[in-house]
Amino acid sequence: MKLIRFGDPGREKPGAIDDWGVWRDLSSEIEDWSGPALTGVAAGRVRDLVIAKFPTVDPGTRLGPCVGAVGKIVCIGLNYADHAAETGAKVPDEPVIFMKACAPTGPNDDLPLPRGSVKTDWEVELGVVIGRRCAHVSEAEALAHVAGYCVANDYSERQWQLEGTGTWDKGKGCDGFAPLGPWLVTCDEIPNPHVLPIHLAVNGERMQDSSTDQMVHGIPALISYVSRFMSLAPGDVLLTGTPPGVGLGKRPPRFLRAGDVVEAGIDGLGLQRQRIVEPL
């Protein structure tokens, strides 16, 4: 099932897309796609809803981030070997973990460049949405804790991330740097998340074109590894790394400017689109 959140920023309602592509408003039954509702999604209970009985929603309505009340966004760096190579980095022996401090935004919201930014970059990624709390979970049991999958873009300001002091986080957590969606797709629709074509274009020019089968560490391994160091709760989102083709890896490097349009997609999970605008 494809789950959506629609409406004005901060006032989104939960919904779903039925088998005929019609948007449905589930707010009379579901408070939000967060917390306990995501636990129900992970357990498969959402499939019991008779979607066709719910009111329709105008498909022109704004989509919000497909997960509500996100607790934390945990990211994995350098998880595609060819992406590590293009940035001049060695593939790490174990996953690189960093956090993304910003609140998620809608999949088609404008992205204001951070004030003072000169090296804002793109990174399409597969997002894994946690549905059941876990800590020290085994790889064999990891996927049972997943509510579903979504498209994400791990926007990054490379100067702040790499050229100063401190950690990567200050170049990763700028406002607008975590669009999620358009949909949260439940696991029954994605039986194998490791074979999904993943791609990104800037102004219609394909920049990233790969498959999730190129990940160094698969999703069960990542969930198990991260859960050794922090508990994962319903509504947490794990970003699993980006394939090659980021602006930093271009020769010469290429970064985003106001007026650019970024489209990021994963087959089966939809397409998101951001227009880059001047700083607020």
matplotlib code that plots the C-alpha trace (Angstrom):
import matplotlib.pyplot as plt

x = [0.0, 1.1, 0.6, 0.6, 0.4, -1.3, -2.2, -0.5, 2.9, 2.5, -1.2, -0.9, -3.5, -2.8, -4.1, -3.5, -3.7, -6.1, -5.7, -7.1, -4.7, -7.3, -6.1, -8.1, -8.3, -7.8, -7.8, -11.1, -9.3, -5.6, -4.2, -1.0, 1.6, 3.7, 4.3, 1.7, 0.2, 3.6, 3.8, 0.4, 1.8, 4.9, 2.5, 0.5, -2.7, -3.1, -3.9, -7.2, -8.6, -11.2, -9.6, -12.4, -14.8, -12.8, -13.3, -11.3, -8.6, -7.8, -4.6, -3.4, -3.2, 0.3, 2.1, 3.9, 6.8, 5.4, 6.3, 4.9, 6.7, 10.1, 12.2, 15.6, 17.1, 20.1, 22.3, 24.9, 27.8, 29.8, 27.6, 28.0, 31.6, 31.6, 30.3, 33.2, 35.6, 34.2, 34.7, 38.2, 37.3, 38.1, 35.1, 34.9, 35.2, 32.0, 29.1, 29.7, 26.9, 25.9, 22.8, 20.7, 19.4, 16.7, 13.0, 11.7, 10.0, 7.5, 8.7, 7.9, 8.5, 10.9, 14.4, 15.9, 19.6, 21.2, 22.4, 26.1, 26.1, 28.3, 28.4, 24.9, 24.8, 22.3, 22.1, 19.2, 18.8, 16.5, 14.8, 13.9, 11.1, 11.2, 7.8, 8.8, 11.2, 14.4, 17.8, 20.6, 18.4, 19.8, 20.0, 17.6, 15.0, 15.7, 13.2, 10.3, 10.9, 10.4, 7.1, 8.1, 10.3, 10.5, 12.5, 14.8, 17.4, 20.3, 21.1, 24.6, 26.5, 30.0, 32.0, 30.5, 30.6, 34.2, 36.3, 36.0, 36.4, 34.0, 31.7, 29.7, 26.5, 26.7, 26.7, 23.8, 21.2, 20.3, 16.6, 14.9, 17.7, 15.5, 12.6, 10.8, 8.2, 6.0, 4.8, 5.6, 5.3, 4.6, 6.9, 4.4, 4.7, 8.5, 9.5, 13.1, 14.4, 17.8, 17.0, 15.4, 16.6, 17.5, 18.1, 18.3, 18.2, 19.1, 17.3, 16.4, 20.0, 20.4, 23.1, 22.7, 21.6, 22.1, 20.4, 20.1, 21.8, 25.1, 24.9, 27.9, 25.9, 22.3, 19.3, 19.2, 22.9, 22.5, 19.5, 21.3, 24.5, 22.8, 20.7, 23.9, 24.6, 21.1, 17.5, 15.4, 11.8, 8.7, 9.1, 12.8, 14.2, 17.4, 19.0, 21.0, 23.6, 23.8, 25.1, 27.7, 26.9, 26.8, 28.0, 31.1, 32.2, 31.8, 34.9, 34.8, 32.5, 28.9, 26.7, 23.1, 22.0, 18.7, 16.5, 17.7, 15.2, 16.1, 14.1, 14.9, 13.2, 13.3, 11.2, 8.1, 8.6, 7.7, 9.4, 10.0, 10.8, 12.4, 12.9, 16.0, 15.3, 17.2, 18.0, 15.2]
y = [0.0, 3.6, 5.8, 9.6, 12.7, 15.6, 19.2, 22.4, 22.2, 21.2, 20.3, 17.2, 14.4, 10.7, 9.0, 6.3, 5.7, 3.0, 0.4, 2.8, 5.6, 7.6, 9.5, 8.7, 10.6, 8.1, 10.7, 9.4, 6.1, 7.0, 9.9, 10.1, 7.9, 8.0, 6.1, 3.4, 3.6, 2.7, -0.3, -1.4, -0.9, -3.1, -5.7, -5.6, -4.4, -1.5, -3.9, -4.8, -1.3, -1.0, 2.0, 2.6, 3.6, 6.7, 10.2, 11.2, 13.8, 16.2, 14.9, 18.5, 18.8, 19.4, 16.2, 16.5, 14.2, 10.7, 10.0, 12.1, 13.0, 11.6, 10.9, 10.8, 10.5, 8.1, 8.2, 5.8, 7.3, 5.8, 2.7, 2.5, 1.5, 3.5, 6.6, 6.3, 6.1, 9.2, 11.3, 10.0, 8.0, 4.4, 2.1, 1.7, -1.6, -1.0, 1.4, 5.1, 6.6, 10.2, 12.1, 14.5, 17.2, 18.9, 18.2, 16.3, 18.3, 17.4, 15.7, 18.6, 21.5, 24.3, 24.1, 27.4, 27.4, 27.8, 31.3, 31.5, 28.1, 27.7, 23.9, 22.5, 19.0, 16.2, 12.6, 10.3, 7.6, 4.7, 5.6, 2.8, 3.7, 1.9, 0.5, -1.5, -0.5, -2.5, -2.6, -5.2, -6.8, -9.6, -9.4, -12.3, -10.3, -6.8, -6.5, -7.4, -4.0, -2.1, -0.3, 0.5, 2.4, 5.8, 8.1, 10.5, 13.1, 13.6, 17.2, 18.2, 21.4, 20.1, 23.0, 22.9, 19.1, 18.5, 21.7, 22.9, 21.4, 19.1, 16.4, 16.0, 16.9, 20.7, 20.2, 17.7, 19.3, 22.6, 23.4, 21.6, 19.0, 16.0, 15.6, 12.3, 10.7, 11.1, 7.9, 5.5, 2.1, -0.9, -3.9, -6.2, -4.1, -4.2, -7.8, -7.2, -3.6, -4.5, -4.6, -1.2, 1.2, 4.5, 7.8, 11.6, 14.3, 18.0, 20.2, 17.1, 15.8, 12.3, 12.6, 9.4, 6.1, 2.9, 0.2, -0.6, -3.9, -1.9, -1.2, -2.4, -3.2, -4.4, -3.2, -6.0, -5.5, -1.7, -2.0, -4.6, -2.5, 0.8, -0.9, -1.9, 1.8, 3.3, 2.0, 2.5, 3.5, 3.8, 6.8, 6.8, 6.9, 5.2, 6.6, 3.9, 5.8, 7.3, 5.9, 7.7, 10.9, 13.5, 17.0, 16.7, 13.8, 15.7, 17.0, 19.9, 19.7, 21.0, 22.4, 23.6, 27.2, 29.0, 28.0, 24.4, 21.6, 18.3, 15.1, 12.0, 8.7, 5.0, 2.5, 1.5, 4.3, 7.3, 10.5, 13.7, 17.1, 20.2, 23.6, 25.3, 28.9, 31.8, 31.8, 32.9]
z = [0.0, -0.7, 2.3, 2.1, 4.2, 2.6, 3.5, 4.6, 6.4, 10.0, 9.4, 7.3, 7.4, 6.8, 3.7, 1.2, -2.5, -3.6, -6.3, -8.9, -8.0, -6.0, -3.0, 0.2, 3.5, 6.4, 9.1, 10.6, 11.3, 11.7, 13.7, 11.6, 10.0, 13.1, 16.3, 17.0, 13.5, 12.0, 14.4, 12.9, 9.4, 10.2, 11.5, 8.3, 10.0, 7.6, 4.8, 6.6, 6.0, 3.2, 1.5, -1.0, 1.8, 2.8, 1.3, -1.8, -1.8, -4.6, -6.1, -6.5, -2.8, -1.4, -0.1, 3.2, 4.3, 4.2, 7.8, 10.7, 14.0, 12.8, 15.9, 14.2, 10.8, 10.9, 7.8, 6.3, 4.5, 1.6, 1.3, -2.5, -3.4, -6.7, -4.8, -2.3, -5.3, -7.0, -3.8, -3.2, -0.1, 0.8, 1.3, 5.1, 6.8, 8.7, 8.1, 8.7, 10.8, 11.0, 12.0, 10.0, 12.3, 10.1, 10.1, 7.0, 4.3, 1.6, -1.5, -3.8, -1.6, -2.7, -1.3, -0.2, -0.5, 3.0, 3.6, 2.6, 0.8, -2.2, -2.5, -1.9, -3.4, -4.1, -3.0, -3.8, -1.2, -0.2, 3.1, 5.5, 7.9, 11.3, 12.5, 15.6, 18.4, 18.3, 20.0, 19.3, 16.7, 14.6, 10.8, 10.5, 12.5, 11.2, 8.4, 10.7, 12.3, 9.0, 8.2, 4.7, 2.2, 0.6, -1.6, 0.2, -0.8, 1.5, 0.5, 1.7, 1.9, 1.0, 2.2, 5.6, 5.7, 4.6, 4.6, 8.1, 11.5, 13.4, 12.1, 8.8, 10.6, 10.1, 6.3, 6.5, 8.8, 7.0, 6.8, 3.8, 3.5, 4.1, 1.7, 2.2, -0.2, -2.2, -0.5, 2.3, 0.5, 2.7, 2.7, 1.0, -2.2, -2.0, -1.4, -2.2, -1.5, -2.8, -6.5, -7.0, -9.8, -8.2, -10.1, -9.9, -12.5, -12.3, -14.9, -16.8, -17.0, -15.4, -12.8, -10.7, -12.3, -10.3, -8.3, -4.7, -5.4, -5.4, -1.7, 0.3, 3.4, 2.9, 4.9, 7.5, 8.2, 8.6, 10.9, 13.0, 13.1, 14.0, 16.7, 18.5, 19.3, 19.6, 19.9, 16.8, 17.3, 15.1, 12.9, 12.8, 9.3, 8.1, 4.9, 3.3, 1.2, -2.3, -5.6, -7.7, -9.6, -6.9, -7.7, -5.6, -7.9, -11.2, -13.0, -12.4, -9.4, -9.9, -7.2, -7.1, -7.8, -7.5, -10.4, -10.7, -10.5, -8.8, -9.5, -7.4, -7.8, -7.0, -9.1, -7.1, -4.6, -6.7, -7.8, -5.8, -7.2, -5.6, -7.1, -5.7, -4.6, -3.1, 0.6, 2.9]

ax = plt.figure().add_subplot(projection="3d")
ax.plot(x, y, z, "-o")
ax.set_aspect("equal")
plt.show()
